[in-house]
Amino acid sequence: MISRANLITINEYPGKTVTEVLGYVKGSTVQTKNIGKDILASFKSLIGGEINSYTEMMNEARKIATERLLKDAEALGADAVIGFRLQTSSVMGGAAEIIAYGTAVKLD
């Protein structure tokens, strides 16, 4: 299993040589909060400040997307993922998609 320690944002793995590029790997999820949380968030937007329920939702979404990316890389037999990135987009009111992606590689 690839550990999170082998998931890096740079395009080279320090101290190692990339011996094979296995290809693009990704993981994604779409998350939303229930209507009650949306209503509370609407009130919070009137006064400003952090909307904790959405922060928690996005943290969970990043975790899920990253775990799916690691499983995708593991299925290819990768030792690491380089060039790791996260991207988000709104798919509808109160729902966000998180995509985790990078390049699966074999190391020496």
MIMARGU-510382 format. One record per atom (N, C-alpha, C, O): residue in one letter; atom name; x negated, y, z negated. Coordinates in nm, 4 decimals. Layout:
# MIMARGU-510382
[atom "A"; "CA"; [X; Y; Z]] ...
END
This chain:
# MIMARGU-510382
[atom "M"; "N"; [-0.0837; -0.1185; 0.0000]] [atom "M"; "CA"; [0.0000; 0.0000; 0.0000]] [atom "M"; "C"; [-0.0877; 0.1242; 0.0000]] [atom "M"; "O"; [-0.1866; 0.1306; -0.0730]] [atom "I"; "N"; [-0.0527; 0.2209; 0.0799]] [atom "I"; "CA"; [-0.1261; 0.3463; 0.0849]] [atom "I"; "C"; [-0.0884; 0.4293; -0.0367]] [atom "I"; "O"; [0.0298; 0.4489; -0.0651]] [atom "S"; "N"; [-0.1885; 0.4777; -0.1082]] [atom "S"; "CA"; [-0.1590; 0.5618; -0.2240]] [atom "S"; "C"; [-0.1456; 0.7069; -0.1792]] [atom "S"; "O"; [-0.1900; 0.7447; -0.0708]] [atom "R"; "N"; [-0.0841; 0.7860; -0.2643]] [atom "R"; "CA"; [-0.0717; 0.9294; -0.2352]] [atom "R"; "C"; [-0.2089; 0.9954; -0.2245]] [atom "R"; "O"; [-0.2220; 1.1005; -0.1617]] [atom "A"; "N"; [-0.3099; 0.9357; -0.2845]] [atom "A"; "CA"; [-0.4454; 0.9904; -0.2757]] [atom "A"; "C"; [-0.4982; 0.9831; -0.1328]] [atom "A"; "O"; [-0.5876; 1.0594; -0.0964]] [atom "N"; "N"; [-0.4448; 0.8933; -0.0521]] [atom "N"; "CA"; [-0.4871; 0.8789; 0.0865]] [atom "N"; "C"; [-0.3936; 0.9516; 0.1822]] [atom "N"; "O"; [-0.3871; 0.9190; 0.3007]] [atom "L"; "N"; [-0.3234; 1.0473; 0.1315]] [atom "L"; "CA"; [-0.2323; 1.1321; 0.2091]] [atom "L"; "C"; [-0.2899; 1.2727; 0.2008]] [atom "L"; "O"; [-0.2772; 1.3393; 0.0980]] [atom "I"; "N"; [-0.3535; 1.3183; 0.3093]] [atom "I"; "CA"; [-0.4244; 1.4462; 0.3026]] [atom "I"; "C"; [-0.3788; 1.5406; 0.4135]] [atom "I"; "O"; [-0.3347; 1.4979; 0.5202]] [atom "T"; "N"; [-0.3907; 1.6693; 0.3852]] [atom "T"; "CA"; [-0.3436; 1.7704; 0.4804]] [atom "T"; "C"; [-0.4483; 1.8078; 0.5840]] [atom "T"; "O"; [-0.4149; 1.8646; 0.6880]] [atom "I"; "N"; [-0.5728; 1.7770; 0.5572]] [atom "I"; "CA"; [-0.6773; 1.8109; 0.6538]] [atom "I"; "C"; [-0.6855; 1.7024; 0.7615]] [atom "I"; "O"; [-0.6285; 1.5944; 0.7463]] [atom "N"; "N"; [-0.7563; 1.7322; 0.8697]] [atom "N"; "CA"; [-0.7583; 1.6413; 0.9841]] [atom "N"; "C"; [-0.8764; 1.5447; 0.9861]] [atom "N"; "O"; [-0.8933; 1.4680; 1.0809]] [atom "E"; "N"; [-0.9576; 1.5490; 0.8812]] [atom "E"; "CA"; [-1.0672; 1.4544; 0.8655]] [atom "E"; "C"; [-1.0628; 1.4025; 0.7229]] [atom "E"; "O"; [-1.0162; 1.4721; 0.6327]] [atom "Y"; "N"; [-1.1105; 1.2817; 0.7021]] [atom "Y"; "CA"; [-1.1115; 1.2239; 0.5679]] [atom "Y"; "C"; [-1.2529; 1.2382; 0.5131]] [atom "Y"; "O"; [-1.3443; 1.1723; 0.5627]] [atom "P"; "N"; [-1.2736; 1.3230; 0.4113]] [atom "P"; "CA"; [-1.4083; 1.3469; 0.3584]] [atom "P"; "C"; [-1.4769; 1.2183; 0.3118]] [atom "P"; "O"; [-1.4195; 1.1388; 0.2373]] [atom "G"; "N"; [-1.6015; 1.1997; 0.3578]] [atom "G"; "CA"; [-1.6803; 1.0846; 0.3159]] [atom "G"; "C"; [-1.6468; 0.9557; 0.3886]] [atom "G"; "O"; [-1.7088; 0.8526; 0.3627]] [atom "K"; "N"; [-1.5508; 0.9595; 0.4786]] [atom "K"; "CA"; [-1.5108; 0.8400; 0.5535]] [atom "K"; "C"; [-1.5118; 0.8723; 0.7031]] [atom "K"; "O"; [-1.5082; 0.9884; 0.7438]] [atom "T"; "N"; [-1.5166; 0.7687; 0.7809]] [atom "T"; "CA"; [-1.5064; 0.7842; 0.9259]] [atom "T"; "C"; [-1.3763; 0.7223; 0.9723]] [atom "T"; "O"; [-1.3442; 0.6090; 0.9363]] [atom "V"; "N"; [-1.3018; 0.7965; 1.0520]] [atom "V"; "CA"; [-1.1796; 0.7425; 1.1113]] [atom "V"; "C"; [-1.2228; 0.6471; 1.2220]] [atom "V"; "O"; [-1.2869; 0.6882; 1.3187]] [atom "T"; "N"; [-1.1878; 0.5208; 1.2075]] [atom "T"; "CA"; [-1.2277; 0.4211; 1.3068]] [atom "T"; "C"; [-1.1193; 0.3939; 1.4097]] [atom "T"; "O"; [-1.1465; 0.3451; 1.5194]] [atom "E"; "N"; [-0.9950; 0.4265; 1.3723]] [atom "E"; "CA"; [-0.8844; 0.4037; 1.4662]] [atom "E"; "C"; [-0.7685; 0.4968; 1.4301]] [atom "E"; "O"; [-0.7313; 0.5111; 1.3136]] [atom "V"; "N"; [-0.7135; 0.5586; 1.5326]] [atom "V"; "CA"; [-0.5927; 0.6404; 1.5148]] [atom "V"; "C"; [-0.4748; 0.5514; 1.5507]] [atom "V"; "O"; [-0.4632; 0.5044; 1.6639]] [atom "L"; "N"; [-0.3880; 0.5287; 1.4540]] [atom "L"; "CA"; [-0.2744; 0.4389; 1.4748]] [atom "L"; "C"; [-0.1522; 0.5111; 1.5278]] [atom "L"; "O"; [-0.0630; 0.4494; 1.5859]] [atom "G"; "N"; [-0.1483; 0.6419; 1.5077]] [atom "G"; "CA"; [-0.0395; 0.7200; 1.5651]] [atom "G"; "C"; [0.0395; 0.8007; 1.4641]] [atom "G"; "O"; [0.0113; 0.8024; 1.3443]] [atom "Y"; "N"; [0.1384; 0.8666; 1.5179]] [atom "Y"; "CA"; [0.2283; 0.9546; 1.4433]] [atom "Y"; "C"; [0.3154; 0.8735; 1.3480]] [atom "Y"; "O"; [0.3720; 0.7709; 1.3855]] [atom "V"; "N"; [0.3250; 0.9211; 1.2243]] [atom "V"; "CA"; [0.4150; 0.8586; 1.1272]] [atom "V"; "C"; [0.5004; 0.9683; 1.0649]] [atom "V"; "O"; [0.4601; 1.0843; 1.0563]] [atom "K"; "N"; [0.6195; 0.9278; 1.0217]] [atom "K"; "CA"; [0.7116; 1.0269; 0.9663]] [atom "K"; "C"; [0.8064; 0.9633; 0.8678]] [atom "K"; "O"; [0.8238; 0.8416; 0.8624]] [atom "G"; "N"; [0.8664; 1.0503; 0.7908]] [atom "G"; "CA"; [0.9726; 1.0120; 0.6999]] [atom "G"; "C"; [1.0624; 1.1322; 0.6846]] [atom "G"; "O"; [1.0141; 1.2454; 0.6825]] [atom "S"; "N"; [1.1917; 1.1104; 0.6739]] [atom "S"; "CA"; [1.2819; 1.2247; 0.6600]] [atom "S"; "C"; [1.4032; 1.1875; 0.5758]] [atom "S"; "O"; [1.4333; 1.0702; 0.5538]] [atom "T"; "N"; [1.4709; 1.2910; 0.5301]] [atom "T"; "CA"; [1.5957; 1.2750; 0.4571]] [atom "T"; "C"; [1.6752; 1.4037; 0.4699]] [atom "T"; "O"; [1.6191; 1.5117; 0.4886]] [atom "V"; "N"; [1.8051; 1.3907; 0.4596]] [atom "V"; "CA"; [1.8936; 1.5068; 0.4527]] [atom "V"; "C"; [1.9604; 1.5014; 0.3166]] [atom "V"; "O"; [2.0207; 1.4005; 0.2799]] [atom "Q"; "N"; [1.9493; 1.6099; 0.2422]] [atom "Q"; "CA"; [2.0020; 1.6160; 0.1070]] [atom "Q"; "C"; [2.1032; 1.7293; 0.0938]] [atom "Q"; "O"; [2.0929; 1.8311; 0.1622]] [atom "T"; "N"; [2.1996; 1.7109; 0.0065]] [atom "T"; "CA"; [2.2975; 1.8141; -0.0232]] [atom "T"; "C"; [2.3374; 1.8037; -0.1695]] [atom "T"; "O"; [2.3198; 1.6995; -0.2325]] [atom "K"; "N"; [2.3898; 1.9097; -0.2215]] [atom "K"; "CA"; [2.4436; 1.9103; -0.3577]] [atom "K"; "C"; [2.5954; 1.9058; -0.3486]] [atom "K"; "O"; [2.6535; 1.9360; -0.2444]] [atom "N"; "N"; [2.6586; 1.8680; -0.4585]] [atom "N"; "CA"; [2.8046; 1.8620; -0.4579]] [atom "N"; "C"; [2.8639; 2.0025; -0.4618]] [atom "N"; "O"; [2.7937; 2.0996; -0.4901]] [atom "I"; "N"; [2.9916; 2.0125; -0.4336]] [atom "I"; "CA"; [3.0588; 2.1422; -0.4224]] [atom "I"; "C"; [3.0485; 2.2234; -0.5510]] [atom "I"; "O"; [3.0375; 2.3459; -0.5455]] [atom "G"; "N"; [3.0518; 2.1582; -0.6654]] [atom "G"; "CA"; [3.0386; 2.2291; -0.7930]] [atom "G"; "C"; [2.9049; 2.3004; -0.8042]] [atom "G"; "O"; [2.8987; 2.4152; -0.8481]] [atom "K"; "N"; [2.7974; 2.2321; -0.7645]] [atom "K"; "CA"; [2.6642; 2.2930; -0.7681]] [atom "K"; "C"; [2.6552; 2.4063; -0.6665]] [atom "K"; "O"; [2.5903; 2.5077; -0.6926]] [atom "D"; "N"; [2.7200; 2.3902; -0.5498]] [atom "D"; "CA"; [2.7201; 2.4968; -0.4495]] [atom "D"; "C"; [2.7887; 2.6223; -0.5022]] [atom "D"; "O"; [2.7417; 2.7335; -0.4783]] [atom "I"; "N"; [2.8984; 2.6051; -0.5730]] [atom "I"; "CA"; [2.9708; 2.7196; -0.6281]] [atom "I"; "C"; [2.8847; 2.7901; -0.7327]] [atom "I"; "O"; [2.8757; 2.9129; -0.7331]] [atom "L"; "N"; [2.8216; 2.7135; -0.8209]] [atom "L"; "CA"; [2.7334; 2.7729; -0.9216]] [atom "L"; "C"; [2.6156; 2.8448; -0.8555]] [atom "L"; "O"; [2.5741; 2.9513; -0.9011]] [atom "A"; "N"; [2.5622; 2.7863; -0.7483]] [atom "A"; "CA"; [2.4509; 2.8494; -0.6763]] [atom "A"; "C"; [2.4951; 2.9806; -0.6126]] [atom "A"; "O"; [2.4175; 3.0759; -0.6070]] [atom "S"; "N"; [2.6194; 2.9862; -0.5644]] [atom "S"; "CA"; [2.6722; 3.1096; -0.5056]] [atom "S"; "C"; [2.6760; 3.2211; -0.6090]] [atom "S"; "O"; [2.6412; 3.3352; -0.5787]] [atom "F"; "N"; [2.7180; 3.1891; -0.7303]] [atom "F"; "CA"; [2.7191; 3.2893; -0.8373]] [atom "F"; "C"; [2.5774; 3.3349; -0.8711]] [atom "F"; "O"; [2.5529; 3.4533; -0.8940]] [atom "K"; "N"; [2.4853; 3.2402; -0.8739]] [atom "K"; "CA"; [2.3461; 3.2721; -0.9054]] [atom "K"; "C"; [2.2882; 3.3654; -0.7996]] [atom "K"; "O"; [2.2070; 3.4523; -0.8315]] [atom "S"; "N"; [2.3289; 3.3484; -0.6743]] [atom "S"; "CA"; [2.2758; 3.4335; -0.5674]] [atom "S"; "C"; [2.3189; 3.5788; -0.5843]] [atom "S"; "O"; [2.2545; 3.6689; -0.5306]] [atom "L"; "N"; [2.4263; 3.6024; -0.6577]] [atom "L"; "CA"; [2.4714; 3.7393; -0.6829]] [atom "L"; "C"; [2.3785; 3.8137; -0.7784]] [atom "L"; "O"; [2.3591; 3.9346; -0.7651]] [atom "I"; "N"; [2.3216; 3.7421; -0.8738]] [atom "I"; "CA"; [2.2370; 3.8070; -0.9735]] [atom "I"; "C"; [2.0882; 3.7854; -0.9485]] [atom "I"; "O"; [2.0047; 3.8538; -1.0077]] [atom "G"; "N"; [2.0551; 3.6914; -0.8619]] [atom "G"; "CA"; [1.9157; 3.6647; -0.8292]] [atom "G"; "C"; [1.8528; 3.5617; -0.9209]] [atom "G"; "O"; [1.9100; 3.5234; -1.0229]] [atom "G"; "N"; [1.7354; 3.5182; -0.8829]] [atom "G"; "CA"; [1.6619; 3.4202; -0.9619]] [atom "G"; "C"; [1.6603; 3.2837; -0.8949]] [atom "G"; "O"; [1.7212; 3.2625; -0.7900]] [atom "E"; "N"; [1.5898; 3.1932; -0.9577]] [atom "E"; "CA"; [1.5761; 3.0578; -0.9039]] [atom "E"; "C"; [1.7047; 2.9795; -0.9210]] [atom "E"; "O"; [1.7704; 2.9872; -1.0248]] [atom "I"; "N"; [1.7396; 2.9046; -0.8187]] [atom "I"; "CA"; [1.8563; 2.8163; -0.8239]] [atom "I"; "C"; [1.8030; 2.6760; -0.8532]] [atom "I"; "O"; [1.7647; 2.6021; -0.7625]] [atom "N"; "N"; [1.8017; 2.6415; -0.9815]] [atom "N"; "CA"; [1.7373; 2.5180; -1.0252]] [atom "N"; "C"; [1.7927; 2.3924; -0.9594]] [atom "N"; "O"; [1.7167; 2.3000; -0.9305]] [atom "S"; "N"; [1.9227; 2.3870; -0.9352]] [atom "S"; "CA"; [1.9793; 2.2659; -0.8753]] [atom "S"; "C"; [1.9255; 2.2448; -0.7338]] [atom "S"; "O"; [1.9053; 2.1309; -0.6917]] [atom "Y"; "N"; [1.9022; 2.3535; -0.6604]] [atom "Y"; "CA"; [1.8455; 2.3403; -0.5265]] [atom "Y"; "C"; [1.6961; 2.3100; -0.5313]] [atom "Y"; "O"; [1.6447; 2.2375; -0.4461]] [atom "T"; "N"; [1.6271; 2.3646; -0.6293]] [atom "T"; "CA"; [1.4859; 2.3315; -0.6466]] [atom "T"; "C"; [1.4708; 2.1822; -0.6725]] [atom "T"; "O"; [1.3854; 2.1168; -0.6126]] [atom "E"; "N"; [1.5530; 2.1284; -0.7609]] [atom "E"; "CA"; [1.5501; 1.9852; -0.7899]] [atom "E"; "C"; [1.5844; 1.9029; -0.6661]] [atom "E"; "O"; [1.5213; 1.8006; -0.6392]] [atom "M"; "N"; [1.6850; 1.9482; -0.5908]] [atom "M"; "CA"; [1.7251; 1.8774; -0.4694]] [atom "M"; "C"; [1.6096; 1.8722; -0.3696]] [atom "M"; "O"; [1.5832; 1.7673; -0.3108]] [atom "M"; "N"; [1.5410; 1.9842; -0.3502]] [atom "M"; "CA"; [1.4319; 1.9878; -0.2526]] [atom "M"; "C"; [1.3114; 1.9069; -0.3015]] [atom "M"; "O"; [1.2442; 1.8427; -0.2208]] [atom "N"; "N"; [1.2832; 1.9087; -0.4309]] [atom "N"; "CA"; [1.1754; 1.8255; -0.4844]] [atom "N"; "C"; [1.2041; 1.6776; -0.4603]] [atom "N"; "O"; [1.1155; 1.6024; -0.4195]] [atom "E"; "N"; [1.3267; 1.6368; -0.4853]] [atom "E"; "CA"; [1.3659; 1.4970; -0.4616]] [atom "E"; "C"; [1.3582; 1.4638; -0.3129]] [atom "E"; "O"; [1.3125; 1.3556; -0.2759]] [atom "A"; "N"; [1.4019; 1.5547; -0.2284]] [atom "A"; "CA"; [1.3976; 1.5315; -0.0836]] [atom "A"; "C"; [1.2540; 1.5161; -0.0350]] [atom "A"; "O"; [1.2260; 1.4282; 0.0465]] [atom "R"; "N"; [1.1620; 1.6003; -0.0837]] [atom "R"; "CA"; [1.0209; 1.5880; -0.0452]] [atom "R"; "C"; [0.9644; 1.4533; -0.0883]] [atom "R"; "O"; [0.8894; 1.3899; -0.0141]] [atom "K"; "N"; [1.0008; 1.4102; -0.2082]] [atom "K"; "CA"; [0.9531; 1.2812; -0.2587]] [atom "K"; "C"; [1.0033; 1.1667; -0.1700]] [atom "K"; "O"; [0.9259; 1.0786; -0.1326]] [atom "I"; "N"; [1.1319; 1.1681; -0.1368]] [atom "I"; "CA"; [1.1903; 1.0628; -0.0527]] [atom "I"; "C"; [1.1245; 1.0612; 0.0853]] [atom "I"; "O"; [1.0856; 0.9552; 0.1344]] [atom "A"; "N"; [1.1120; 1.1787; 0.1481]] [atom "A"; "CA"; [1.0532; 1.1872; 0.2823]] [atom "A"; "C"; [0.9084; 1.1385; 0.2806]] [atom "A"; "O"; [0.8652; 1.0690; 0.3725]] [atom "T"; "N"; [0.8338; 1.1747; 0.1770]] [atom "T"; "CA"; [0.6942; 1.1328; 0.1678]] [atom "T"; "C"; [0.6835; 0.9818; 0.1492]] [atom "T"; "O"; [0.5988; 0.9177; 0.2115]] [atom "E"; "N"; [0.7676; 0.9250; 0.0648]] [atom "E"; "CA"; [0.7663; 0.7793; 0.0457]] [atom "E"; "C"; [0.8007; 0.7069; 0.1764]] [atom "E"; "O"; [0.7420; 0.6029; 0.2063]] [atom "R"; "N"; [0.8925; 0.7593; 0.2523]] [atom "R"; "CA"; [0.9279; 0.6980; 0.3812]] [atom "R"; "C"; [0.8130; 0.7088; 0.4801]] [atom "R"; "O"; [0.7894; 0.6163; 0.5578]] [atom "L"; "N"; [0.7414; 0.8205; 0.4782]] [atom "L"; "CA"; [0.6237; 0.8358; 0.5634]] [atom "L"; "C"; [0.5187; 0.7315; 0.5258]] [atom "L"; "O"; [0.4607; 0.6678; 0.6138]] [atom "L"; "N"; [0.4938; 0.7136; 0.3966]] [atom "L"; "CA"; [0.3948; 0.6159; 0.3522]] [atom "L"; "C"; [0.4336; 0.4743; 0.3940]] [atom "L"; "O"; [0.3470; 0.3956; 0.4322]] [atom "K"; "N"; [0.5618; 0.4411; 0.3872]] [atom "K"; "CA"; [0.6076; 0.3092; 0.4325]] [atom "K"; "C"; [0.5870; 0.2924; 0.5826]] [atom "K"; "O"; [0.5493; 0.1848; 0.6289]] [atom "D"; "N"; [0.6117; 0.3994; 0.6589]] [atom "D"; "CA"; [0.5911; 0.3969; 0.8037]] [atom "D"; "C"; [0.4440; 0.3719; 0.8349]] [atom "D"; "O"; [0.4117; 0.2914; 0.9223]] [atom "A"; "N"; [0.3545; 0.4409; 0.7635]] [atom "A"; "CA"; [0.2105; 0.4239; 0.7836]] [atom "A"; "C"; [0.1654; 0.2842; 0.7427]] [atom "A"; "O"; [0.0843; 0.2215; 0.8108]] [atom "E"; "N"; [0.2184; 0.2369; 0.6318]] [atom "E"; "CA"; [0.1841; 0.1036; 0.5832]] [atom "E"; "C"; [0.2243; -0.0040; 0.6854]] [atom "E"; "O"; [0.1520; -0.1017; 0.7050]] [atom "A"; "N"; [0.3379; 0.0146; 0.7489]] [atom "A"; "CA"; [0.3841; -0.0821; 0.8499]] [atom "A"; "C"; [0.2877; -0.0901; 0.9679]] [atom "A"; "O"; [0.2807; -0.1926; 1.0357]] [atom "L"; "N"; [0.2137; 0.0174; 0.9926]] [atom "L"; "CA"; [0.1139; 0.0177; 1.1003]] [atom "L"; "C"; [-0.0209; -0.0361; 1.0540]] [atom "L"; "O"; [-0.1115; -0.0539; 1.1354]] [atom "G"; "N"; [-0.0353; -0.0624; 0.9233]] [atom "G"; "CA"; [-0.1615; -0.1106; 0.8693]] [atom "G"; "C"; [-0.2608; 0.0010; 0.8413]] [atom "G"; "O"; [-0.3815; -0.0234; 0.8394]] [atom "A"; "N"; [-0.2134; 0.1217; 0.8197]] [atom "A"; "CA"; [-0.3008; 0.2368; 0.7983]] [atom "A"; "C"; [-0.3685; 0.2323; 0.6620]] [atom "A"; "O"; [-0.3169; 0.1756; 0.5657]] [atom "D"; "N"; [-0.4860; 0.2943; 0.6578]] [atom "D"; "CA"; [-0.5571; 0.3142; 0.5319]] [atom "D"; "C"; [-0.5263; 0.4523; 0.4736]] [atom "D"; "O"; [-0.5366; 0.4735; 0.3527]] [atom "A"; "N"; [-0.4885; 0.5454; 0.5609]] [atom "A"; "CA"; [-0.4653; 0.6829; 0.5175]] [atom "A"; "C"; [-0.3766; 0.7538; 0.6193]] [atom "A"; "O"; [-0.3554; 0.7061; 0.7308]] [atom "V"; "N"; [-0.3256; 0.8689; 0.5772]] [atom "V"; "CA"; [-0.2533; 0.9588; 0.6670]] [atom "V"; "C"; [-0.3235; 1.0930; 0.6594]] [atom "V"; "O"; [-0.3384; 1.1503; 0.5515]] [atom "I"; "N"; [-0.3668; 1.1430; 0.7747]] [atom "I"; "CA"; [-0.4317; 1.2737; 0.7807]] [atom "I"; "C"; [-0.3382; 1.3720; 0.8501]] [atom "I"; "O"; [-0.2440; 1.3323; 0.9187]] [atom "G"; "N"; [-0.3654; 1.4998; 0.8313]] [atom "G"; "CA"; [-0.2821; 1.6034; 0.8934]] [atom "G"; "C"; [-0.1405; 1.6034; 0.8385]] [atom "G"; "O"; [-0.0461; 1.6370; 0.9101]] [atom "F"; "N"; [-0.1251; 1.5664; 0.7128]] [atom "F"; "CA"; [0.0075; 1.5582; 0.6504]] [atom "F"; "C"; [0.0735; 1.6959; 0.6457]] [atom "F"; "O"; [0.0110; 1.7950; 0.6079]] [atom "R"; "N"; [0.1998; 1.7002; 0.6845]] [atom "R"; "CA"; [0.2772; 1.8239; 0.6816]] [atom "R"; "C"; [0.4193; 1.7940; 0.6354]] [atom "R"; "O"; [0.4688; 1.6820; 0.6481]] [atom "L"; "N"; [0.4828; 1.8963; 0.5819]] [atom "L"; "CA"; [0.6248; 1.8920; 0.5461]] [atom "L"; "C"; [0.6943; 2.0054; 0.6188]] [atom "L"; "O"; [0.6402; 2.1152; 0.6317]] [atom "Q"; "N"; [0.8128; 1.9781; 0.6653]] [atom "Q"; "CA"; [0.8920; 2.0806; 0.7329]] [atom "Q"; "C"; [1.0358; 2.0667; 0.6872]] [atom "Q"; "O"; [1.0824; 1.9561; 0.6596]] [atom "T"; "N"; [1.1056; 2.1775; 0.6791]] [atom "T"; "CA"; [1.2451; 2.1746; 0.6377]] [atom "T"; "C"; [1.3303; 2.2533; 0.7354]] [atom "T"; "O"; [1.2833; 2.3460; 0.8014]] [atom "S"; "N"; [1.4549; 2.2148; 0.7429]] [atom "S"; "CA"; [1.5512; 2.2903; 0.8230]] [atom "S"; "C"; [1.6892; 2.2721; 0.7620]] [atom "S"; "O"; [1.7187; 2.1708; 0.6985]] [atom "S"; "N"; [1.7710; 2.3707; 0.7825]] [atom "S"; "CA"; [1.9089; 2.3644; 0.7351]] [atom "S"; "C"; [1.9920; 2.2950; 0.8421]] [atom "S"; "O"; [1.9859; 2.3317; 0.9594]] [atom "V"; "N"; [2.0688; 2.1957; 0.8023]] [atom "V"; "CA"; [2.1521; 2.1248; 0.8990]] [atom "V"; "C"; [2.2988; 2.1655; 0.8881]] [atom "V"; "O"; [2.3773; 2.1451; 0.9807]] [atom "M"; "N"; [2.3341; 2.2230; 0.7739]] [atom "M"; "CA"; [2.4670; 2.2787; 0.7505]] [atom "M"; "C"; [2.4619; 2.3513; 0.6167]] [atom "M"; "O"; [2.3636; 2.3386; 0.5438]] [atom "G"; "N"; [2.5637; 2.4254; 0.5839]] [atom "G"; "CA"; [2.5651; 2.4980; 0.4577]] [atom "G"; "C"; [2.5438; 2.4051; 0.3396]] [atom "G"; "O"; [2.6210; 2.3113; 0.3195]] [atom "G"; "N"; [2.4400; 2.4302; 0.2614]] [atom "G"; "CA"; [2.4140; 2.3502; 0.1427]] [atom "G"; "C"; [2.3426; 2.2190; 0.1681]] [atom "G"; "O"; [2.3218; 2.1421; 0.0743]] [atom "A"; "N"; [2.3040; 2.1906; 0.2928]] [atom "A"; "CA"; [2.2331; 2.0663; 0.3245]] [atom "A"; "C"; [2.1029; 2.1000; 0.3953]] [atom "A"; "O"; [2.0993; 2.1862; 0.4830]] [atom "A"; "N"; [1.9969; 2.0319; 0.3569]] [atom "A"; "CA"; [1.8663; 2.0554; 0.4166]] [atom "A"; "C"; [1.8018; 1.9235; 0.4547]] [atom "A"; "O"; [1.8154; 1.8229; 0.3852]] [atom "E"; "N"; [1.7316; 1.9264; 0.5661]] [atom "E"; "CA"; [1.6531; 1.8112; 0.6087]] [atom "E"; "C"; [1.5074; 1.8395; 0.5769]] [atom "E"; "O"; [1.4573; 1.9490; 0.6023]] [atom "I"; "N"; [1.4415; 1.7421; 0.5223]] [atom "I"; "CA"; [1.2975; 1.7481; 0.4993]] [atom "I"; "C"; [1.2344; 1.6411; 0.5872]] [atom "I"; "O"; [1.2776; 1.5258; 0.5876]] [atom "I"; "N"; [1.1317; 1.6806; 0.6614]] [atom "I"; "CA"; [1.0563; 1.5866; 0.7433]] [atom "I"; "C"; [0.9114; 1.5900; 0.6962]] [atom "I"; "O"; [0.8504; 1.6966; 0.6884]] [atom "A"; "N"; [0.8570; 1.4734; 0.6651]] [atom "A"; "CA"; [0.7169; 1.4575; 0.6318]] [atom "A"; "C"; [0.6521; 1.3875; 0.7515]] [atom "A"; "O"; [0.7047; 1.2877; 0.8007]] [atom "Y"; "N"; [0.5382; 1.4391; 0.7986]] [atom "Y"; "CA"; [0.4748; 1.3754; 0.9142]] [atom "Y"; "C"; [0.3235; 1.3907; 0.9077]] [atom "Y"; "O"; [0.2707; 1.4754; 0.8358]] [atom "G"; "N"; [0.2556; 1.3069; 0.9843]] [atom "G"; "CA"; [0.1111; 1.3093; 0.9907]] [atom "G"; "C"; [0.0620; 1.2027; 1.0861]] [atom "G"; "O"; [0.1397; 1.1460; 1.1629]] [atom "T"; "N"; [-0.0677; 1.1756; 1.0808]] [atom "T"; "CA"; [-0.1307; 1.0768; 1.1682]] [atom "T"; "C"; [-0.1854; 0.9624; 1.0837]] [atom "T"; "O"; [-0.2670; 0.9835; 0.9940]] [atom "A"; "N"; [-0.1397; 0.8423; 1.1131]] [atom "A"; "CA"; [-0.1872; 0.7225; 1.0435]] [atom "A"; "C"; [-0.3220; 0.6818; 1.1035]] [atom "A"; "O"; [-0.3390; 0.6783; 1.2254]] [atom "V"; "N"; [-0.4180; 0.6510; 1.0145]] [atom "V"; "CA"; [-0.5508; 0.6147; 1.0609]] [atom "V"; "C"; [-0.6058; 0.4962; 0.9826]] [atom "V"; "O"; [-0.5611; 0.4655; 0.8720]] [atom "K"; "N"; [-0.7047; 0.4305; 1.0439]] [atom "K"; "CA"; [-0.7861; 0.3291; 0.9765]] [atom "K"; "C"; [-0.9188; 0.3957; 0.9447]] [atom "K"; "O"; [-0.9698; 0.4747; 1.0241]] [atom "L"; "N"; [-0.9747; 0.3639; 0.8289]] [atom "L"; "CA"; [-1.1015; 0.4213; 0.7858]] [atom "L"; "C"; [-1.2077; 0.3136; 0.7760]] [atom "L"; "O"; [-1.1773; 0.1950; 0.7633]] [atom "D"; "N"; [-1.3364; 0.3578; 0.7822]] [atom "D"; "CA"; [-1.4454; 0.2613; 0.7652]] [atom "D"; "C"; [-1.4562; 0.2173; 0.6220]] [atom "D"; "O"; [-1.5424; 0.1361; 0.5886]] 
END
